[in-house]
Amino acid sequence: MLKIINFSVIFLITVQLLQAKKVQVIELTKWSLRDSDSQKPIDVAKIPSGVYTALASKKICGDLLGPGNDVDLRWIANKTWIYSTSFDMADELGHDSLVNLTFHGIDTVAKIWLNGNLLGETENMFVRYSYVVGHLLQVSPKHNQLEVEIFSPLMEANARAKQLEEKGNGAPPSCPQSRGDVECHGNMLRKMQMSFGGDWNPAALSSGLWKPVTIEYYTVAFLREVDVALKRNDTHWTMDCRAFISTPDSESFYVQLVVYSSDLFEEPFILKQQKLSYASSNLEFQIHIPKEKVKLWWPNGYGAQKLYPVSFNLKTYRSEDGPSLSSRTDSQKLLNIGFRTIELVEDEDERGRTFYFRVNGHPIFMKGVNYVPAHTLPELSADSETLQHLLKSAQEANMNMIRVWGGGLYESDTFYSLADSYGLLVWQDMAFTKATYPVTDDLIVSMRVEAAQNAQRISHHASLAMIVTNNEIELYLVKNRSDFGSEAKRLEDEYKLLFMGILSPELNIISRNDFKPRPGPMISTPSMGIAESGKELAKDPQSPHCGDVHFYEDDSPTQTTYPEARFVSEIGFISLPIRSSWLRVLGHNASEESLAALIRQRQHHPKGFIPLLRQIAYDLPFKLQNWEDNIDEFIYFSQVSQAMSTKKAVELFRSRRDNYSTMGALIWQLNDVWIAPTWSCIDFYGNYKLVYLWAKEFLASLSIIATYHEISNHINITITREDYMEDRDTQYNLFINTFLWNDIYPKTAIARAIGLGSNAIDKLNIPLESVLYEKATRSEIFLEILLKDKQERIVAQNYFYPVPIKNIVGIKNPELQLEVQRSNCGTAKPYINSFSLRITVKYPALFVYLELAHQNYSEFRHTFSMNGFTQTMPRQNVHLEIDTDSECIELKPEHIVVKTMNQYMV
């Protein structure tokens, strides 16, 4: 029961709180590491730790991501490694005290020994393992000895696969589909699945203590997590709370809970003393808040991301009379709560069912990206600076959704907090991907815990939109049913048992009976959605009429090949990182032959470079028979092609958002785990590819989209405004300027006034003949389409090329000139290295590409304000920021490589 108390009661409770102590949590940070065959340990610099990281820090091996090291260092994954530490027991440990030894993440199969006693065994890197150890601890002056023996992931995976095969039960596929040197049987372990390699990433069989190890001193129990589900009516918001309390006791105990939030309620909310059963040690309660007290949390582009700090303070004790003096009874959880509602709308219509998210009552087109772990070694995946850069970049590119892919991790608390702050809704896959999984009793127990623990940890975040139990497994089963033969039924039955019968119900721990805090869980992606999912597998998980689809096309797709899907949760195209990123791997003195060899070695796509070369050749004048002849040209063409293809696809999907035909497009993928030919928008070192900088324009809330309809010979122009503002229509002027490729100034112009309201869309059909100039053919012209507001400011811009770029006629040498001007960087550290690049041209310059080539500075993360752009004015300023403050950098024009598509067509 919940009640508000008066100040006298608050005073009494405060006095009682002063008598008790907080639960004490101590991190064990000083460890050593040795090979099980060796008695010579090395010091581990810090926890979290992994074996590769620890060995590299002592120069015992090179960087895993160095040239060839993903293969050459594979011996590390074939060994058993032992982490060791010693610690003293707390002096104040009393007779009523309990002690936990908690491993927040062990990668992966391990045995734990404390003072020579086998404490437990682990087999799931996504599970928190906690052991009561007070009875095993030694008092001072004796030290407590702790060892964690982590077994070879390769040997464990192979051994378990062999055991399964001996029983006549295979679990396909055996190996990832890749040209690279990958490892097999990843689905035998509850380990990050991308560790075994894939078509874009290396095999990196990590081992280690990838999350903190803590000792927890307490008396009875303590607060582990709090789930806050939100609902609202006409007058109030309700915080429907579940406090998950951890205790090893086999007796009931007493609890009090106090909730503070000065922004939401003037007095604390008190859950009075009550007796709690050890068998069901969760607290459920509701807090009601008047609507006028609350400002809404909105996805990026629709409003602010208001977050309210809420402190949950728990006291636990055994006696009805209250806690004894100095007992460690108090634990706390501080959460930042964003108030919003979210629904997945799957209404029936003439095509099938819609599939779109409605936030705070407003339908929202999801413009976003897929996210992979920030590093291939999990202990390095939660680096706060890297996460800040990646998620801030997504926000600045006008994205509002980020999908955590099922081949990676359940991300860190920092990740979800940043997503809250930046308005990035999170589509969370569980860590199962594109394979069948053995259904054994031990694994089922482990996977249940995995689902519950991770759901409890992330459920309170405003950013969490939906949980999906697996990536592409249902599609894999349906596509390969005939290949499985007599095994198909068993594999499908085990799939239904695990994902429909076990994991999906396990996620009910964060659901509610009387309302839905969020959509889902959804069983698989791609899928027929939630409403069409039954007890059987979908006949066509890639149906465009319901649910979501994943789309990849090796032969460059045209407008007619893109599915008219309800929601596209994966779509992507390949490119290469910039030269300076490759040279950070190889060294600046590397030969072209070694660079070409590294690029070939890191191309893991099953079809090699064929899809990328076809993608380039579809639109661009790429004439090299062998890309090794000019690697810089290959890099440039790959990045332009990736940007063009992604832009074309996403714009087409956005143009279909009327009548909820298509309501989401998530690009594969935001980030990368090494320097390689991949689908990423940002390379491993944090440098932006052209597709990212273009995305800032083609994902803008106010955008112009132009597509060509070949049958009617019309240009379809869509003006879309995706925001939420309580105002009337805003008036704009649309301008369509026709350029010839041999003249910097427009030849003709068409103007039209339009009104566009919040979250509105408008469409125009323009005959192509109406924009041609005199006798010029469509190969000789291109269009600049502008949207201006009442103040004549350009608020949106796009270019339309009526023919493939390679078929353009009349293009000229733009006679481009570059000047570099540096802003005042200051007189002392920290220096500010900001530059203005002034680009002048005499003729239209197509896809102007800039790359920092200074050997001393190109390794610093750097950002051009625009890149890969078409210049239709005589002078254009581009800003360059170099992310270092240690020196004042001098740049000259020769330090900037400049390319245009013109130079390959004149």
N, C-alpha and C positions, 0 to 999 in steps of 0.2 A: 504494500500500500504506500502511496506517495502522499506526502503532506508538507505544507509550508509551515515552518516553525517561527515562533517569535524570538526576539533578541535574547531573552533570558535563557531559553533553551539552547540557543547558539552558544552562549557563554559557557553553559554547563558542558556542552559537547567539546568546546574548545579546550577547556580544562582537562577533560578526559583524554583528548588527543595529545596534550602535552606530556601525559604520563607514559605514552607509548613511543616506540621508535619505528622508523621506517624499515622496511625490508632492505637488507643490504645486498647489493649485487657487485661482485668483484670480477673483473675480467682477468683471465690468465693470458698474459701477453708474452712472457719470456719462455721460448721453446727452443728445442734443438731438433735436428732431423738427421736421420741416417738411413742408409740402405740396410735392409734386413741381413745382408751378408757381410756387413761391415760393423766395426766397433768404433769408427771415427765419425762422430757427429759434427754437424756444422750448426752454428747459431742461426736461428730464424729471426729475421729483422723485425717482423711484426705479424700479428694475426688480425685479419684474415691472411691466410697463406696457402700457397700451392707448391708442389714439388718443383715444377718448372721454374716458378718465380724465385724460390729459395736458392736453387742451384745456380741460376743465372746471376743472382745478386752476389754470389761468391766466386763468380767466374769459372765455376766447374763446368758449365756448359754455356753455349751462346743463347741469344734471344730466340725463342721458339719461332718468331716471325721473321727471322733472318733468312737469307737465300738458302733454300733446300733444307732448312732445319726442321720443318714439319715432318720430314722423312728421316733425316739423319739422327734426330733426337728421340726416335720412337722407342729406343732401348729403355728410356725412363718409364714408359708406360708398361713395360714388361717386367717390372720389378715391384717388390713389396717394400714400402717405406714406413718408417716408424718415427712419429713425433713424440717427444718426451719433454716433461717439465716436472718441477717440484714446487710445492707451495706449503705454507704453514696454515694451520687452522686458526681462525679468529679467536683471540684471547677471551672474548666475552661470551663465548658459546655456553649457553646454560642447559639445564636439564630438560627444559621444555622446547628447546630449539630444534628446528629441522634444517637440513642442509641438502640442497640440490646441486648436482654437477650437470650443467646444461650445455649441450653442443647444439648451437643454432644452425649448423650446417656442416656435415662431413661428406666429402666427395671421395668414394661412395661406399664401397664394401669394406667394413672395418671391424676390428675387435678392440675393446677398450679395457685397459687393465689399471686398477687403482691399488697401490700397495701390494702388488702380486695377485690380487683377486680379479677374476674376469667379471667386469661390471656389466658388459652387454655387447651386442653385435649390431651393426648398422648395415642397411642395404638400400637406403633411399636418400639421395642428397637434398631432396626437397622437404625433408621432415626434420623437425626439432626433436632431439632425443634428450630426455631429462631423467636423471637417476638420483634417488635418495641415497646419500652416502655418509650421513652422520655416524653411523655405526662402524664405518670402515676407516674413519679418519684417525690419524695419530696426533697426539698433543705434543706441543713443544717440550723439549728441544728436538724431537724427531720431526723429519720432513715427510710430507706426503708425496709419493712418487706416482706419476700418471703417465701412461703410455697409450698411444693410439696407433695400432698396427693397420695400415691401409694397404689392401691387397691390389695387385695388378688388375686394372679394369679390363685389359685385353684378355688375360687368362681367365678372369671370372666370367666374362661374357661368353668366351668360347666354351668353357666348361659347362655353363648352364645350357647353352645351345645343344651341346652334345648329349646332355642328360635328357633334354626334351626330345631329341631325335630318337634316342634309344627307346623312349616310350611310344614312339610312332606319332608324335605330335610336333609338327614343325610350326614355326611362327615366321612366315615370310614378311618382307623380303629379307634375305640373308645379309645383303650388303646395300649401301646407298648407291643410287644410280649416279655415276660420276666417272669422268676420265682421270681424276686425280688418284693419288695413292691413299685410298680410304681404308677404314677398318669395318669389320662386319659384326653383326649380332648386337647392335646397340640397343635393340628393343628387349634384350635380356636383362638390362639393368635400368633401375630408376635413376637415371643420370641424364644430364643435358644431352639430348639426342644429336645435336650438331657436333658434339665432341668427336663423333666417329667420321666426320667429314661429309661432304656433299657436293652439289654441282656448283657451288659458289664459295665454299669455305674449306679450310684445311682440316684434316684429322688432327685433333689435339686432345689426347686422352689424359685429361687432368686428374690429379689426385691432391687431396689436402684438406686442411681445415679452412673452408672457404667462407665461413662466417665466424663470429666470435664464440669463444668458450668462456662460460661464466660460472661462478659459484654464488649461489643464492642462499642467504641466511634469513630464516623467517620462523614464525612460531606455529602457525596452523596452515595458512593458505595465503595466496596473493593474487592480485589482479593481473591476468595475462593479456587479455584483449577485450575491447568493447566494440560491439556492432551497433551502429546507430542507423536505423531505417527511418525515413521521413515520409509523412503524409500530411495533407492539408485539407481543410474544409473552408467554408466561407469566412470563418472568423479566426481560426487558429492553425498553427503548425503543431504537429505532434512528433516528438522525438521518441520513437519506439526503440528502447535500448535493451541490449543483452550484454551483461557483463560475464565474461568467461573466466572462471576462477580456478586456479591450479592448486590442487592439494593431493598429497599421498595418503591422507588420513582415512581410516576406516570407521570413523565416528562422525556424527553430526557436529556442527559447530555454529557459532553465532556470527552474524555480519551486521555492519552498519555501512551505509554508503552516503556520501555527501557529494553533490555536484555543484560546481561553481562555474558561472560565466557572467561576468559583469556586464557584457554587452547585451545579453539576452534576458537575464532576470536579476532583479535588484537584491534579492535574498537567496541564499543557497537552497537548493532542493534537497530534502532529507528523506532517505529511505530508512525508516525506523528499524530498530534491532529486530532481527528475525532469525529463526533457526533454519539452517540449511543442511540438507542431506549430502553427505560425501558422495553418494552415488549419482547425484544430479546437481553438481555444484555451479549452477548458473543462476544469475539474477535477471529477472525480466521486470521492467518498469517503464512508465511513460511520463514524459514531461511535456506539458502543453504551453505553447508560447503564442501570444497574440500576433496576428499577421503583421500589424503595423510595426512590430519590433524588428522584423526581419527584412533584409535586402536579399534579393535572389542572387544565386550563383548561376552564371550563364556560360555556355561554351564560347570559345574564342570567336570574336566577331559579332556577337549578339548582345554583349553587355559585360559588366564587370564580374570578377571572380571573388566575390565577398566571402571570406572565411571567418568563422567565429571560433576563438579558442574556448574549449570546454574541458574542464578538469574533473575527472572522476576519482574520488578518494575513498578507498575501501579500508575498513578495519575488520579483522577477523580474530576470533578468540574462542576459547573452549567453554568458559563459564558464563552462565547467564548474568552474573554480576559484573561482567566486563573484563577487560584485559588486565593482567597483572603488571606491576610496575616494571618498566624497561623491556617488556616483551616486544619483539619485532612483529608488530601487527598491521602496520600501515603500508599500503602500496597505492600507487597513483598511476593514472594514464591521462596524458594530455593529448587531446585530439583537436584538429582544426576542421570544423564542420561547415560545409557549404549547403545551403538550403535550395533544393531543386527537385522537381519531379521528372521522371524519365519513363517513357513507354516505347515499346516496339509495336507499331501499328501494322497489322496484317489483315486488312479488310479484303473481303472478296470483291472482285470487279470482273470486267468482261475478259480479261487476260488470265486471271488466276487470283493472286493475292498481292497486295502491296507489301512493302517491306521498308519501313522508314521509322526513324527515331523522332519522337516528339518530346521536347524538353520544355518544361514549364508551360505546357499546353500549346507549343508552337512547333510545327513541322520544320525539320532542319535537314538540309542536304549535307551529308558527311563528306567533307573534303579532308583527306588525310593520307596516312602512310603506315606501312608495316615497319615494326621495330624488331631488330635482332639484338642480342646482348652486346653491350658496348665493347666487350673483349671476348676472345675465344677462351680465355682462362677465367673461370667464374669468379675467382677471388679478386680479379681486377675489374669486374663488370659494374661495380657500384661506385666507381670513382666520381665524386660529386662534381668536380670541374667538368669532366667529360659529359656527364648527364645534363648538367646545366647548359652546356653548349648545344647538345643535340636537341633537347626539348625546347629550349628558347628559339633555336633555329626553326623548329616545326611551327611554333607560335608565330614567328615573324614571317613565315611563308603563308600565313592565313589559313593554316590547317586547324581543324577542330576535333579530329579523332586520330588516335594512334592505336594500332593493333599490336599487342604483344604476342608474337608468333609462337606456336606450340612446339617448335624445335629448340627453343631456348629455355628461359628461366621464368619463374615467378620473380618479378623484379624487386628491387630493394625498396624500403620505405621512402628513401629519398626520391626515387623515380615517381612514385604515386603522389607524393607531396608536390613535386614540381608540376606534374600533370594537373593537379588541383589548382595551382597558382596560375598556370598558363591557359587554363580553359580547354585542355585537351581531354576529351572523353576517351576512356580506355576500353577497348574491346580486348578482353583477356582470354587467350587460349590457355587451357591446361597443357601441361608439358608432355603431350602425346602427339606424335606426328607420323603420318604416312607409312604405317606398319601395323601388323597385328601384334598383340601383346599376350604373353602367356598368362593364363588365369589360374594361379595356384593359391592355396590358402594363405601362405605367408605374404605373397605379393598383394593379395586383396586387402589384408589387414593394413599393410603399409600404405597402399594407395588410398584407402579410406582416410587414414590419418593425414596424408598429403593433401587431400581435397579439403578436409575440415580446417586444418591449421592455416593454410594459405587463404582460404575464403574468410576466416575470422580476421586475419591480419589486414586484409585490404578492403573489407566490406564497407568501412565507414567513409571511404573517400568519395567526395562528390564526383570525381572523374570516372569512377567505375560505372560503365554503361551496361556491360553484359559479360558473362562468363560462358565460354564454349568449351566442351569437354575434350575436343580433339581437333587436329588439323588434318584434313584430307584423307582420313582413314576410311570413311564411308565411301568416298569416291574411289579409293584404291580397291576396296573390296568389290564394288560394283563393276569397275572396269576390267578386273582380272578374274571375274567369277569363272569363266570358261577355262582359264589356265589352271585354276585351283582344282578342277575336276571334283573327285569325290570328297576332297577336303573342304570344299566351299561351304557346305552347311555347318560343319564344325566351327570354322573360322567365323562365320556370321553369327552363330549362336553365342560364341565366346565374346564377340564384339558387343552383342546386345546385352549380355549379362554384365559386362564390365561397365559400359558407358551408359546404357539405359537403365540397367537394374541396380547398379552399385554407385557409380560416381555422381550421376545426376541427382539421385535422392540424397546423397551425402551433402550436397550443396544446399539442401533445405535448411541447414543450420543457420543460414543467413537470410532465409525467406520468411514470410509471414502468412498466416492463414487468411486474414481478412483484407489484405491489400498486397500489392506487388511493389517492393521498393525499387526494383529494376527489372528489366526483361530477363527471360531465361530461367535456368540455363538452356542453351541450345546445344544439341548433341554434337554436331560436326559442322565444319565449314570446308568446302561449300555444302549447301544443303537446301532442302525445300523450306527452310525456316522452322519456326517453332510450331505454328498452328497446323502445318501439314505433316509434321513429324509424328509418326505413330509408333507402333511396336515392331515394325518391320523396316528394313532398309529402303531408302528412296529408290525408285526405279531410275530416276535421272537426277542425281544431286546437282547437276549443272543446268537444270531447267531455268530458262530466263523468265519464267512466268511467276515463280515464287522464290522466296529466300534469297541467297547470295550465290555469286559465281566467282571462280578464279579464272582469269583469262591471260593466256600467253599464246603468241602466234609466232612461230619461227620464221615463216615467210611474211615479211612486213605486211600488216593488216591494212585494209582499206576501210573506208567508212562503212561499207556494207558488210564487212566481216565481223565488226564488233557486235557482241550480243546485245539485244535490247533487254538487258537484265534489270532486275529490280534494284540490285545492290552489287557492286563489283568490289569484293573485299581483297582482291589481289589483281594488279595489272602492272607490268613492268617491262623495261627494255634495258639492254646491256650497254655499258661503255667502259672505257679505260680511265683510270686516274691520270692526273697531270704528270708530266715528266719529273718534276722535282720530287713528287711523292715516291716514284719508282727509285730515284737516286738516293733517297733517304734510306732505302733498303740496301741498295748495292754500294753506295759510295759515289761521290761526284766524279771520280776518275774512271768509272765503269765504261767499258767499251759498248758499242752498239750491239755487238754479238752477244755479250752477257746480258744486256737488257732484253734483247729478243728472246734469249733462252729463258729468262725469268718469266716473261709474259707468257710464253708457251707452257711452262711448267705450272703456272697458276691458273691456266684456263681449264676449269673443271667441267664445263658444260659437256654433256654426253656427245653432242654433235660438234664439239670444238668451236672454231670461229665461224663456221658456216652460217648460223643464224645471224650473227652480228654483221657479217659481210653482206648478207642479203638485205638486212635491215638498212644498211648504209646505201647500198646500190639502188634500192627502190626509189629514193628521192634525190640522191646527191651524186655529183660527178666524180665519183671515186674510181680512178682508172688504173690503180696499181694492180698488177697481177699478183704481187707478193707484198704483204703489209710490212715485212721486215725491211723493205727497201727504203721506207721513210716512216719511222715510228711516230714522229711528231705529227705527221699528216694523219696517220691512223688514229691517234689520240683525238685530234681535232674533229675529224669526221665522225668518230664514234660518239663523242659528246654532243655534237650538233644533232646527230640522228636520234640519240636517246631523248634529247630535249624536245625535238619535233614530234616524235612518235608519242611521247607521254602527253604533251600538250594537246595533240590532236585527239587522243583518246579521252582525256579528262574533260576537255571542252565538249566533246560530243555527248558524254554522259550528263554533264551539267545542263546541256540544252534540252535534255529529255525530262527535266524535273517537273514540268507541268503535268497535272493529273497524276503525280506521284509515279510516273512511269519508271524512272531511275532516280534513286535518292541517296546514292553514295558511291564514291570512288576512292579506294585506298591504294596508293602507289606502293609497289614493291621495289625497293626497300629504302628506308631513310638512311641507314648507317651501314658500316662495314666492320669486319673483324681483321682484315689484312688488306694489303695493296694487291689488287688482282682485277681481272676483267669481271665485273659483277653488275648487278642491277641498282647499286646504291646511288643515292642523291648526294651524299656527303662521304668523302673517302675516309679511310681509317685515321688519318691525321687531322681530320676535322675540316679539310678544305672542301669548298663547295664546287660541285660539278655544275655545268651549265644548266642542267635540268632543275637543280634547286633554285638558281637565280631566276629562271623563267617561271618557276612555280609561284614565286612571289607575285607575279603578274597574272598568270592564268588561274590562280586560286583566289584572287582578290574578291572581296565581298561584292564589289561593283565591277562587273566584267562585260566585255563585248566578245561574243563568240561568232565566228564566221565559218560556215561549212559550204561545200559545193554540192549541189544536187545535179548529177550528171544527166539524168533523164530529161529534166525540165530545163537544163542549162540556166539554173537560177542560183544565186547566192542566198543562203539562209542565214540571216543575221539575228542573233539572240542577244538581248540585253538583260542581264540578270542582276538582281539586287538581293543579296542574302544577308539580312540583318534583322534586328527587331527595334523599331522605334515607333512610339505612339504619335505619329504625325500624319499629315495628309501627303498626297503624292508630291514628290519633288520633281520640278521641271528641269529637263536637260535638253541639250541640242546635240544631235547626232550628225557628224560630218563624215562623208566618204570621199576621200581624196584619191584621184587616179594619178599614178606616177608612171613615167617611162623609165626604163632602166638606164637610159643615157642622159637623164636630166635630174638635177637635185631638187627642182621645184615641181609641185603638182601641176598637172595640165588641166584637170577639171575637178569640180567639187559638187557634191550633192549634200544638202542640209535638210534636216527634219527635226521638228520639235516633238519630244515625247515626255510623258509623265510616268513616273515609276514610284510605286509605294513600297513600304517595307516588305521584304520577302516576296517581292513581285517579279514577274518575268514578262518580257514583251518580245514579239517576233516580227521580223520583216522579211519579205521575199523580194529580192531585187534581181531582175533579169540581167545576166552578165553583159549583154549587149549595151545596156544602159550606162555602163561605166567604162566602156572602151573609148579610146581617144582616136578620133578621126579614122584612119585606115589601119591603125595598130591592131595586131592580133592579141589574143590573150597571153601568148608567150612573151610579148614585149611589154606588158604592163604588170603592175601590182597595186594593191590598194592599201592605203592607210585609213583606218577607221577610228575616229575619235569621239569621245563623249565629253561634253563640256557642261559645267554648271552655269548658273546665272551670272557668276562673276568671270566667266570665260576661262576658268581654270580647267585644265585637262584632268578629268577624274578617272578615265579609262582609255586604253589604247590597244589596238591590235593591228596586225598586218595580215593580209590575205594574198596568197600566191596562187593564181588560177591554174598553174601547171606545176608538175614536179620541178624542183629546183634545177635538175640536170637538163631540163628542156627549155630553160629561159633563153631568150634571144635578145641581143643588143646590150648586154651588160658590159660595162667599161671598167678600166682600171680607175679606182676612186681617187688615186693620187693622195693617199692618206699621209698626213703628217702628225707626229706626236710630240707634245711638249709635257714636261714633268715639272710640277711646282710643289714644293714642300711647305706645309704649314709650319708655324713656329713650334718646334718640338720641346722648347723649354731650355733652361740653362743648367738643370741638374736632374738627377733621377727623381721620380720616374718620368722618362721621356715619353712623348706622344708622337708616334710615327704615322702621320696622316699626310696623304699626297693627293694632289689634284692632277689628273691626266687630261690634257686638252687635246682632243682629236679633231682635226679638220680634214674635210674631204671636198672634192669638186663634183663627184657623182655619187649616186646611192651606193652605200657600202653594205653588203649582205653578210650578216652573222659575224660582226667584228668581234674577234677573240683576243683576249689579253691574258698573258701569262707572265708572272714574275720569274725572271731567269737569273737573278743575281745569286751567285754560288753561295755567298755568305748569309743571305737573308731568305732565300726561297724556302728553307726548312721551317721558318716561323709560320704559324697559321696566319693567313692573310685573306682579306676579303675585298673584292671589287664591288662597288655599288651596283653595277650592271655588267653583263658580259654576254657575248654571243648575240648582240643586238643588231638590228638593222638601223643604219643611220641615214636619215632623210633630211638632215639639216646640215648646213656647212660646218657648224661647230658643235661639239658635244663634250661636256665635262663628265668625267668618271672619277669617283673617289676611291682611293685605295687606302685601306687600314692594315698595318702590319702589327701583329700582336706581340710586341716586345717593348719593354720600357727600360732595358739595360743600356741602350746606347742610342744616339741620335743618328739615324740612318741617312746616308746620301744616296739618292737614286738618279740615274741618268736615263734618257730615252733608250739607250742600248740595253738597259737592264730589263726592259719590258718587251717580250715577244708579241708581235701583233700579226694576226692572220685575218683574212677575209675570204669568203667564198669566191669573191670576184677573181682572185689570183689563180683559181683553178678552172676558170671559165673564159678567160679573155684569150 
